[in-house]
Amino acid sequence: MTFLEKVLDEKKRVVKDSKVKTPLSDLKQMIAGIEKRPFYQIFCRRFPEDVKIIAEVKKASPSMGVLVQDLDLPGLLMDYEKGGASAISILTEEKYFNGSLAYITEAKKVINLPVLRKDFIVDEYEIYQAKAFGADAVLLIGETLDVHQIAEYLEIARQIEIDVLLEVHSIKTYKKIADLGGFVLGINNRNLETLKVDLSVSHEMLKNISKTLPVIVESGIEDREHIKSFKEQGASGFLIGTSLIVSGNPCNKLRELQGKT
């Protein structure tokens, strides 16, 4: 069984348990009146003048193990905001990434940036759940959902006013969703089967997608040269986690990536 198959099986089990504890009908009542901070609007332009970074809260990863033993979430979030992050990504998958939905609620109290729920969404329930916990945007992964599910989930997101980062890992998956709209496209350089990172994935895809489609480059962004090369191709922004977490000084690392130091 591949990593992706394992994590999707785990997520289906978790969602099943969550539905028992908090039925969808309850979530729909909970989201009434929750206001959204802008996410799509921040990243909607190609070839922006400044470097827009989604800074990620990431305690662990399957490829590198535990990245931080004792997470000072408020401190990390304030470093991200001080360093000039445009938005925050919070991994909420528990088993393989040591994430938590509670981090979203805490983040919204600590900082004024929009927050993305990053997870392996397998059920519409999780979109309502993300909204209930305060997320301003939710990640959908093209490789884990069929096109009908994606279209349905995009419509749900529109109705409940939560933005979508729709992630793909190949040009094949992009072609599957190319006719849809209303999302920021994420190009992830990590292979979901091997977990290896290849920056050429984004470089090649940026040559073959519409210049009007907002695009976030994800995974493997470690230095200023990476940022420059993708900006030249019109990247709207970047989602960066590991290199910030392991830097020892996320605030300074963010400034370095933006060319402010």
N, C-alpha and C positions, 0 to 999 in steps of 0.2 A: 504493500500500500504506500502510495506517495505521500509526501508531507501535505499536499493540498487536500487529498482525500481524507487524511486523518483530521485535519483541522475543520473541514466541512462536516464530517460526521460528528465531531465534538460540538460544533455550533448548533447543529440540529437538535442534539440532546439538550443543550443549554436553553435553547428557545422553547422547547417543549416544556421544560421545568418552569421557565419564566411565565409562560402562559397560564400555568396552574396557579402560580402565586399572584400574578397580576394580569387578569384577562384583558384582551384587546379593548373591550368596551370601557374598562377603567382608564386605560391609557388615553383613549380618545377624549375622555372627560378631563384628564389631567393637562392636556396640551392647550386647552381653551385659554386664549388670552396671553400665551407666552410669545413675547416679542423676539424677533430675529435680528441679529447683527448682520450687516451685509458681508457676504463672502463672494458670491458670484461677481458683484460689482467691482471688487478689488482686483480680480484677475481677468476681467472680461476683454482686456486689450492685448493684442499681440504687439511685439516690439516696444514694450514700455521703456521709458528712459531710466527709471530706477529699478533696482533688484528687489523683487518681491519674494519673500521667503515664508513658507509655512513651516514653522519650527515644531518638531515633534517631541512629545513626551513618550519615551520608550524605555521601559525598565529592562527588557530582555528581548532577544531575538533567537529564532531557531538556528541561525547560522553562526552566531557569536556567543550565545548563552547570556548570562546575566551581565548587563552593562553597568548597572548601578545597584549597589546593595541596599542602601538606605536613601530612598528618594525624598528629597526636600521639595515637594511639589510647589508650594508657594514661592520658594526661593528660585527654583528653576523657571517658573512662569514669569516672575518679575525680571529675571535676567533676560529672558526672551523678549519681553516687551521693551526693556531698556536698550537691548541690542538692535532694535528696529525691525523685529519680525512683523509681518503683515497679518498673520493668522497663526493659530495653534492647531496642531493635529494631536489627538489623544488616542492611542491604541487602547481599545477596550476589551480585546480578546484576552481571556484570563489564563488559560492553560499553557499556551506557548509563548505569550508575550508579557505575562504578569500584569495585564491591564485591568482597568476597572471603569465601569460607567460612572462611579462616584467621582472620579477625577474630573469629569466634565462639569458637574455641578460645582465642585470646588473651584475649578478654573474660572468659571463665570463670576465668581465672587471676588477673585483676586485681581483679574486683569480686565481690560476693556476691549480686547481683540476678539474677533469671531473664532469659534471653536468647531473643528471638524471631528466627527466621530469616525475613526479609522478602524475597520473591522471586516470580517468576512461575512457580509450580510447574506443570509439565506432565506429570509422570510420578511414579508411586508411588516410584520409585527415589530421588527427591529428599527424600522424607519420611524414609526410612532414612538417607540421607546427612546430613540435618540432625541427626538423633539421633547419628550417628557423630561429627560434629564438635562435639557438646556442646550443641546447641540444646535449650531446654526447651519451646519452642513453635514452630509453623510457620504461616505465612500461606497460606491458600487463597483464590483469587479467584473469586467466583461467576460472573463474566462470562466466564471463560476455561475453565471446566469444566462438563460437563453434570451433571445431578443424580445420575446413577448413579455417575459418577466421584467426586463429592463424598462420597456415602454410603460408597463403598468406601474412600476416603482417610481419612475420619473413623474407620472401623473399624480400619484399619491403625494410625492414630495412637493409638487407644485401646489396641490390643494391645501396642504398643511403648512406651507411656507417654510420649507427647509431646503437649502441649496444642495446640489449634487456634484461631487467630483467623481466622474465616471472613468475608471482606470482600465487601461488595456496594456497587454504585455507583448503584442505583436500586431503587425499590419493586418493580418488575417482577422483578428478580433475587431480591429478598428473598422474594417469594411463591413462587419456584421452590424455595427451600430451607427454607421456613417449617416444614415438617413434620419436619425433621431436628432432632437435638439433640446435646448434648455438646460445644458450642463456645461461644466468645465471639464475638458478632457485631461486625464492624467496618463502620461506615458511612463510606465514603470520598467526600469532597466533590469529588474531582477527576474530571472526565470523561475516560475512557480514550481517547476518540477525539480530542478537541481539546486535552486536558491543562489546560483551564481549571478553576478552582476556584469553586464556588458553595456557600456555607454553608447556603443554604436547603434543599439536599438532605438534610442531617441533620435540620434543624428539622422538615421535613415528615415524614420517615420516623419520627422519634421519636414523632410523634403517632399513628402507625398500626401500631406493633408492640407486642407483649406487654410489660407492665410488669415481667414476671418474667425477661425475656431480658437477660442482660448485654450492654452495648453500649459499644464504643469509638468515639469520633468521630475521624476522620482527615482530615488535609489542611486547610490554611488557618487553623489556630489560631495567632494571633499575639499576642493580648493578654489581659489579665485579663477584659475585658468579654465576649470570646468564651467564655471558660471559664464565667463566671457564667450566661450565657444557656443554655448546654447543660446545666449542672448543674441548672438549674431544671426541665429536661425529663427529668432522671433519667439522664444519661450516667454510666456506670460509670467511665469514664476517657477519656484522650486520647492519641493517638499524634502526637507532635510532632517534626519533624526540622529543616526549613529555618530556622524562626525561632530555634531554639536555635543551630544551626551558625553563622548569620550575625550573631548577637548580639554576638559578641566576648567575652562572658562567660556561657557556658552555665549555670554554677552560679547566678549572680544572676538570669538570665532564668527559670530554673526556679522559683526562690523567688518571683519577681514573679508568675508565672502561678498559683502556689499561694496568693497573697495573704499571703506571709510577709515581705514588705518594705514 
